[in-house]
């Protein structure tokens, strides 16, 4: 569904596409929550659970909007946007319990369905934005128009599948997939592990709540530090990924409550810190003009790691009788991911730090625009220059007419 969202974004402007995907997302989730009111048992509830369909349609436009709106403080903006995940995780659990106590579970689901529909308002508030990076390739002599191309070529262009030949992007995808394989294991097994070594359910639940608060703090501080431009983003991502992996390896070593609390805080902070860096590094690798396709493909492919990580850890727990192997394997996935990140161009270079951003004058802006147009490489990363022209309003209308 991430691919469906990016196709809508490439076809239309940001606000209409975001509004449409948000509307489809909210309608899907609201219908799902409403249908559950009529479900007689849990098995039928599971059959009405297309949550990934809706969330995929709303997440990609949201991240793309933040990436396009912010250039100077992009990582901090990402961190602030992703703090909503931590706040929601911290607040929603007691809120949902309160709704159940007041309105029973059917009424609680109905209230949640109404809350989800408010995302349509958020989509309507997104302002259309045209960047200088929004360039179109000049059609080569003799090249057919889009309407004359085969269906296969049209699909290839709309989904931006040429990114699958872009090896820096594929390196990041592999790394993030490994991150996802271990990232969510504590959310599934940390509380159960704490209970298995002798702590009661309230103490175990509090460990995860503290980790959630540290996750929120980590996202903000990581965004602020990354925007200082003291280190390259790839170096910062390698650092946070390694620290997250080490904290996972340390969880089985915590046998007292203070030590386990400290390890949980370290995991929450580092895991939260790496999230905004991943989505800020992506535009630097593929360019802001290809962020839609890159986001959709990244989220589609990385979901394989998240899908397999928790079942593997559960199988290891059943096979060994404890959670030690589960956390060791999860930490190993993160450490392997940090090694994969070394394959990204510039990861081994310490001499080419990104320059500090200063207020721009008219001359420097014009020079940068010329340099950016000259430096746009071919989609396969071969370094061939692309012939580009800025998008004019008339060309946008013409292109939309052809693609329609």
N, C-alpha and C positions, 0 to 999 in steps of 0.2 A: 504493500500500500504506500510505502514511501515513494516508490517509482510512480504511482498514480498521482501523488501530490506534486512531484517535481514536474511531471508532464503538464499539469494544469498551470503551474507557475511559469513554465517556459512558453506556454501558449498565450497567456494573458498577463495583465499587469499585476503587481503585487497585491493591491487591495482587493480587486475583484476575485482573484484566485484564492486569496486567503479567506475572503468572506464565503466563497463557495465551498472550499474544503472545510471551513469551520462549520458551515451550515450542515454539510453532509455528516461531518464528525459528530456534531451535537445531536442531530436528528437520530443518527445511528445509536448513540449512547443513550439518548432519552427513550427511544423505542425499546432498547434492550432492558433498561431499568423498569420501564412500564410493563413490558411483557412478563417480567419476573413476578409481577403482582398476581398474575394468573397461573403461575407454575405450581402444580400440586406437590412436587418433590424436587430434591436437589439435582437429580440427574437431568431433568428438563431445564433447570436453571443453567446448568453447564452448557446445554445446547443453545442457549440464548446469550452467549458470552462472546460476541465479536468485538471485544474491547480494543484489541490491537488494530482493527480496521479504522476505528475512529481516531485513536491517538496518533496513528501514523499520519493521518491526513492533516492534523492540526500542528504536529510538532515541527515538521519540515518548514512550513511557511514561517513559523515563529522564529526559528533559529536563523533562517535566511534573512528575515527582516532585520534582526539584530546585527547580523554580519554586514548587511548593506548600509544600514543607517550609521554605523560607527566605524571610523577608521582610526582615529587618534587614540581612543580608549576602548577598543573593541573587546579585549580580554576582560577588562573590568565590567563592561556592559554585559558580557556573557555570564560572568560570575554573579552579577546582580540578578540577571534573568533566571539563572538556575537556582538561586536561593529559594525561589518559589517551591521547588521540589522538596527541599528540606523543611520549609515552613509547613507545607501541606502534609508531609509525613508526620510532623510533630503535632499538628493541630487536628488533623482529620480523624485520627483514631478516637480521641475522647469525644469529638463532635458527633461521629457516627454512633457511638455508644449512647450519647445523650438523645439522639433522634430515635434510636430504637426504644429507649426507655419511655419517651414521650408519645411516639406515634406507632410503635411496633415496627417490625422489619419491613412490612409492605409500605407503610407511610414514610419510613426513612428512605427507601429506594425512590419513592415519588419525589421527595424533597431534593434528593441528589440529582435526579433527572432534570429538575428545574434549574438547579445550580449549574449543571453542565451546559444548558442552553445559553447561559450568559456569555459563553465564549464567542457566540455569534456577534455580540456587541464589541468584543475585543477585536475580532477580525474586521469589523466595519471601521474601527478607529485607526487602522494602519494606513498611513499616508503614502500614496504612490510616489516612487522615487526613481529618477533616471540618473544613472551615474555615467561618468565619462568612460568607464570600463565597459559600458554596454555598447559594444561595437559589433558591426556585422561584417562578415567577410565579403569583399567585392567578388561578384560572380565571375569565375574565370571564363575566357572566351570559349564559346561552344558548349558551356555547361548548361544542362537542362534546368528548368525551373522546378520548384518543389512539387508542383502539381503533375509534372511529367516523370518524376522519379518513381521507381518501384516502391511498393508498400514496405518492402524490407529496408530500403534506404531511408524512407521517411521515419519508420520506427527507430532505426539506428540513430538518426539525427535528433529526434524528439527526446529520447532517453539518454542522449549523450553517452552512448556506449563506447565511444572512442576513449573514454577515461580508463577502460579496461586494458588499454595499451600503454597507459601512463604509469611507468613503474614506480615513481615516488608516491603516487596516489595508492597503488596496490600495496606498497610497503606499509603505508599508514593503515590501510584497511586490515591487513594481516595483524598488525600490532594491536589495533583496537579490538579485533576479534578475540585475541588472546587475553586482552584486559577484561573483556566481558565474561570470558570463561571463568575467571576467578573473582571478579569484582562483586558479584551478587551473592557469593557463598555465605558471608557473614550475616546477610539479611535473612537467610534461610535457616542457618544452623548456629549462629552465635548464641542466641537465647537458649536453645536446646543444649548446647555444649556447657553453658554456665550451670544449667540445672543438673546436668549429668555429673558435675564435679562437686555438687553439694549445696549450691545456692538455691534459695527459694525463687518462686516465679516472679515476685515483685522485684527482687534484686536483679534477676536476670533481665527483666524487661527494662529496668532503669539503665542498664549498661547500653542497650541499644538506643535509648532516648538520648543519652549523653553523646553517643557516637553521632547521632543525627544532628545535634547542636554543633558539634565540632565540624561536621560536614558542611554546614552552612557557613561557619566562620572560615573554613578552608577555601571555599569558593570565592569569597570576597577578598581575602588576603592574597590569594594566588592571582586573581585578576589585577589587583593593585600592583603587586610586585612585577608581574609580567609586563605591564605597561610602562614600567620604569626603563625598559629596554637595556637592562644591564647584561642580560644573557639572551641568547637566541631561544625562541619558543621551543624548538626541538630539544634543546638542552634542558629546559625547565620540565618538559614533559618526561624526558628520560629520568630526571631526578625524582619527580613525584611518583612515577610508575615503580621505580626501584624501592622507594620508601614504603609504598603501599604493599608491595610484595613481601618486604621484610616484616612489616607489621602483621601480615597474615601468617607468616612462618612463626611469629612469636606468640600467637594466640594459644597454642597448646602448652606453652611454657608457663602461662599464668595460672597459678594454683591458689593464690590468695586474692581476695576481692579488690584491694587497692591496686595490685599489679595488673589484674585483668581489666580494671577500669582504665588504667593508664594506657594499656595496649589498645583498648577499644577507642579511646580518645585519639591516639596516634593514627589508627586506621581511618577513623571518620574524617580527620583533618586532611590526610594525604589523599584519600579517595575523593573527597570533595574538591581538593585543589587541582587534580589532574583533569577534571571534567571541562571547565571553561577553556583550558589550554588546548585540548583536542580540537574543539570547534573553532578556535582562533587560528590554529596552525593550518587547518584545511584551506582557507582562502589563500594563504601564503604559498601553498603547494600547487593549487590548480588555478588560482586567480579568482577574483570576486565575480567576474563575468560568468564563471562556470559553477558557481556555488550551488545552484539548484540541483543540477545533475549529480554533483559530487556528494551532496548531503543525502539525496535519496539512495544512491548506490551504497554509500558508506553504511547507512542505517540498515539497509536490507541485508548486506553481507555480514555486518557485525552481529546481527541478531542470532546467527548460528552459534556463536560463542555463548551468548546469554542463554540460549535454549538448551545447550548441552552441559553447561557448567554445574547447575544445581543437581540434575539427575546423576552426573558422575560422582559428585560429592556424596549424594545420598547412597549410591551403590557402594562407595568406599566405606561409608559408615556401617552399612549392613555387613560388609565383608570382614571388617576388622573389629567391630564391636565398639568403636569410639570414633571421635571426630578428628583425631590427630592427623590421619592420612588425608582427610578432606581439606583441612586448612593448609597442609604442606603442599598438596597438589595445586590448590588455588594460588598460593604464593609463588609456586614455580611458574605457573602461567604468566603471572605479572612480571617476573624476572626475565622470562623468555621474551616477553613483549618489549621490555626495555632494550634487549639486545637487538631485536628486529628494527627498532627505531634508529639504530646506528646506520642502517642502509639508506636513510633519507639524506639527500644532498645537503651538505653543510653541517651534518651532525658531528663530523670529526674535525671540523674547522673551528678554531678559537680566535682566529685573527680577523674574521669578517663579521664582526658584531653588527647588528642592525643599527643604522644611524639614529641618533636622537631626533625626534620630530620638533621642528621649530616653526614659529609663525611664518607663513608663506607670503611672499610678495607676488605681484602680478607676473614679473619676469620668471621667478622660480616656478610658479604654477604652470606657465606656458612651456617651460623647459621640461618639467616633469611629465606633462601630457605628451610631448613629443617623444620622450624617452620611453614612456610606457607603451605607446603605440608601436615604437620600433622593437621593443623587447618582447612583444607578445609572440610566444613560440607556437609551433604547430602542436596539435592535440596529442601527438604521439611522443612528445618530449624530444624530438630530434633536433630542435634548435633552429629549424627553418623559420624565417620571418613570415608572418601572415600579413596580407594586404588588407588594411582595415580602414573603415570610414566611420565617423560618428553617426549615430542614429538620429535622424531628423524626424519631426512629427509626421511629415508626409510619408517617409519610408516606413515608419511604424504602421501607419494605416494600410499602406500597400502590402506589407508583409502579413498583417493579420488577415487581409482580404484573400491573399494567396493561400495561406495555411488553412483558412476556413473552407 
